Amino acid sequence: MPTALTTIGLLVASNVFMTFAWYGHLKFKETSLWKVILISWAIAFFEYCLQVPANRWGHGTFTAAQLKIIQEVITLVVFAGFSIWFLGESLKWNHLAAAMCLVGAVYFVFRG
């Protein structure tokens, strides 16, 4: 599989773990804070097991700045789906406007 696809696939998978680690506990507010911190750290371990290889393998195909922008776009796409599906929140026009700003960031960071 091409390095670019492997990198992006690993970044998507790592973001799913990290989104659950950072925001999944919001659905379980009755659970003690110390417990959700430990669970979040346990989930985040798997995020790092995917994120670090993604950046290591992807660097060279992508610059560090490009990797970061790819990561941010994936983060917001994954989070948008998570907030709708898992948290039951809705997206509004300003979320779309923010996404369009990211499209601009992608354009400028990948521009030669």
N, C-alpha and C positions, 0 to 999 in steps of 0.2 A: 504494500500500500504506500502511496506517495507520502513523504514526510509532512506536507502541508495538511493532508486529510487526517493523518494520525494525530498531529498536533491539535487540530481543531476538535477532533473527536474526543481526545483526552481532556481538553479544556471544557467541553460541554459536560462530560461526565463529572469532572471535578466540581463544576459549578452546581450541579444538582446536589452533590453531597454538601457543599458549603452553604447553599441556600437553606437546606434543611438544618444544618448545624446552627446557623445564625438566626433563622426566623421560625423554624418548626415549633419551637417551644411556645410561641405566641398563642398557639391553639390549646396549650396546656398550662394555663396560668395558675391552676390549683396545685401544681407540682412545685415542690421546694426549689428555690433558686440554686442551691448547691447541687441538686440532682440534675437540673437541666444544664448546668455548667459542665458537669462531668460527662453527660450524654453528648453535649455539643462538642466537647473535646474529642470524644471517641469517634464521632462522625467525621470531624475535621481531619483526623488522622488519615482517613481514606481519601479525603480531598487532596491532601498533600502528596499521597502516594501516586496520584494522577497528575497533579499540577506541576510538580517538580520535573518529572520526565517530559511532560509536554513542553515546558519552557526549554529544557536542556536540548531535546531533540529538535525543537522548532527553531532555536536560535541558529542562524546561518541561512536557513530558508527565509526566515523573517528576522528583521532587526528587533532589538529589545522594545523599541517604541511601538513597532507593529504588533508584537506579541501582547503588549499592554492594551492597545486599542482593541484588538480581537477579544481579549479577555473581558474588557468592559462591555463590549457589545453583547457578548454571550451572557455575561452576568445579568444584564438588564432584560434580555429576552427570556432567560430562564426564570428570573424573578417575576416578570410579568405573568408568565404562565402559572407559576407557583402561587402568586397572590390571588389569582382568579380561582384556580383549581383547589388549592389547599386551604387558603384563608378566607375564600368567599368574598374577596374585595373586587371592586370594579375598576377598570381603567377609564381615565377621563381624557379630554382633549389635551391637557397640559402634559400628560405622559407621552402622547404622540408627538407633541412639539419637542419634548426632550429627546425622544428617539431620533427625530430629524436632525437635531444638533449633533448627535452621535454619528449620523450618516456623514455629516460635514467633517467630523473628526477623522473618520475612516478615509474619506477622500484625501484630506490633506496629509495624513501620515503615510499613505501609500503612493502619493504623488511623487514622481521622480525628481 
